[in-house]
């Protein structure tokens, strides 16, 4: 049997999902960079700190900055989940055999 369904909608959905993943990475990188700059500032001001406390401080800053932008991150994450569901439905649809009635 020849599958007559086009793959174009699935390809568009996969492209949209990749674009959303890149969009989600952007604020995450911004948050990580901002937290890193803050830790560097603290590290320069107080030299005798131990490394483990700086790692904990970096994690706390990252969590705080992520909380400040949680609306944006949550919106993008929900959009990504929806797009993954759509891609999954396209893949499930394409695995099922196409039944054509006899003409």
C-alpha positions as CSV (number, residue, x, y, z in Angstrom):
1,X,0.0,0.0,0.0
2,X,1.1,3.5,-0.7
3,X,0.7,6.0,2.0
4,X,-0.9,9.1,0.4
5,X,-0.8,11.3,3.5
6,X,1.7,14.2,3.2
7,X,4.5,14.5,5.8
8,X,4.5,18.2,5.6
9,X,2.3,18.9,8.7
10,X,4.5,16.6,10.8
11,X,7.7,18.3,9.5
12,X,6.2,21.7,10.3
13,X,5.3,20.5,13.8
14,X,8.8,19.2,14.4
15,X,10.3,22.5,13.2
16,X,8.0,24.5,15.5
17,X,9.0,22.3,18.4
18,X,12.7,22.8,17.7
19,X,12.1,26.6,17.5
20,X,10.3,26.6,20.9
21,X,13.1,24.5,22.4
22,X,15.6,27.2,21.3
23,X,13.3,29.9,22.6
24,X,13.2,28.2,26.0
25,X,17.0,27.9,26.1
26,X,17.4,31.7,25.6
27,X,16.0,32.9,28.9
28,X,17.6,29.9,30.7
29,X,21.0,31.0,29.4
30,X,20.2,34.6,30.4
31,X,19.3,33.5,33.9
32,X,22.5,31.4,34.2
33,X,24.7,34.2,33.0
34,X,23.1,36.7,35.4
35,X,23.6,34.3,38.3
36,X,27.2,33.7,37.2
37,X,27.9,37.4,37.2
38,X,26.5,37.8,40.7
39,X,28.6,34.9,42.0
40,X,31.7,36.4,40.5
41,X,30.9,39.7,42.2
42,X,30.5,38.0,45.5
43,X,33.6,35.9,45.0
44,X,35.7,39.0,44.4
45,X,34.4,40.7,47.4
46,X,35.0,37.8,49.8
47,X,38.0,35.7,48.9
48,X,38.0,33.2,51.8
49,X,34.7,31.5,50.8
50,X,34.8,27.9,50.0
51,X,33.8,26.6,46.6
52,X,30.8,24.5,47.8
53,X,29.2,27.5,49.3
54,X,29.6,29.4,46.0
55,X,28.0,26.6,44.1
56,X,25.1,26.6,46.5
57,X,24.9,30.4,46.2
58,X,24.9,30.1,42.4
59,X,22.0,27.6,42.6
60,X,20.1,29.8,44.9
61,X,20.5,32.8,42.6
62,X,19.5,30.8,39.5
63,X,16.4,29.6,41.3
64,X,15.5,33.1,42.4
65,X,16.0,34.6,38.9
66,X,14.1,31.8,37.4
67,X,11.2,32.5,39.8
68,X,11.3,36.1,38.8
69,X,10.7,35.0,35.2
70,X,8.5,32.0,35.9
71,X,5.5,33.3,33.8
72,X,7.6,33.5,30.7
73,X,9.3,30.1,31.3
74,X,6.0,28.4,32.2
75,X,4.4,29.8,29.0
76,X,7.2,28.5,26.8
77,X,7.2,25.1,28.6
78,X,3.5,24.7,28.1
79,X,3.8,25.6,24.5
80,X,6.6,23.0,24.1
81,X,4.5,20.3,25.8
82,X,1.6,21.0,23.5
83,X,3.9,20.8,20.4
84,X,5.5,17.5,21.7
85,X,2.0,16.1,22.0
86,X,1.1,17.2,18.4
87,X,4.3,15.6,17.1
88,X,3.5,12.4,19.0
89,X,0.0,12.3,17.5
90,X,1.5,12.8,14.0
91,X,3.9,9.9,14.6
92,X,1.2,7.7,16.0
93,X,-1.0,8.5,13.0
94,X,1.8,7.6,10.6
95,X,2.4,4.3,12.2
96,X,-1.2,3.1,11.6
97,X,-1.8,1.5,8.3
98,X,-4.0,3.4,5.9
99,X,-7.1,1.5,4.9
100,X,-8.6,2.5,1.5
101,X,-11.9,1.3,0.4
102,X,-12.1,-0.5,-3.0
103,X,-13.2,1.9,-5.7
